[in-house]
Amino acid sequence: MANYMVRYTMRINRRLLEKFKYIADSEGRSANRELEQYIKRRVAAFEEKNGEIPVTTDEEENKE
């Protein structure tokens, strides 16, 4: 089975990251999972306003 998860490195201000981790912890999530939730909501909002974003891969939809 192919791995559909992709690693992504991000540079971010240390204080901002610590605050983000605090929020994630208060929601019972890791910072990574919290960021994933934000991204999913942002993509959904964008697509609702502008239509579906075309993806140029043949990966199955919603693989996690």
N, C-alpha and C positions, 0 to 999 in steps of 0.2 A: 504494500500500500504506500503510495506516495505521500510525502509530508507536505501539506498545504500551508503550514505556518511559516511565516517569513520573519527573520530577525531584522530589526531596524534600530540603528543607533541614533540617539537624539542628544544634542547639546542643549542644556537648560541651566538657568541660574539656580544655584544651590538653594537659596532661600525659597524660591518659588517651588522647587521640587519638594522640599521638606513640607511646605504647606499643602501641596498636592497629596503627598503621602498621608498627611493627617486626615484630609478629606476622605481619601480612599479607605483608610483604616476605620473611620467612623461609619462607612458604608459596608464594612466587612469584606473589603476587597483588597487585593494587592494594587500597587500603583499601576502595574501593567494592565490588570483587568479593568481598573477604573478608566484608564486611557482608552482601552478598547470600547468601553461603553460610550464614552464621549464621541469617539470616531463614528460608531454605528449610528448614534442619534444625529450627528452632523450630516452624514451621508444621506440618511433617510429624509431629513429636512430639505437638503439640497435637491434630491430627486423628486420630492413632492412638489417643489416649486418649479423645477426646470426639466423634469422628465428623467427617465432612467439613464444612468451613466453607462456608456458602452465599455465593456471590458474586453481586452484583446487576448484573453487566455481561455483555455478550454476546461479549467478547473471547475469542479462541481460547486454550485452555489451554496453559500453558508457553511462551508467546511470549517471546522474549528479544531 
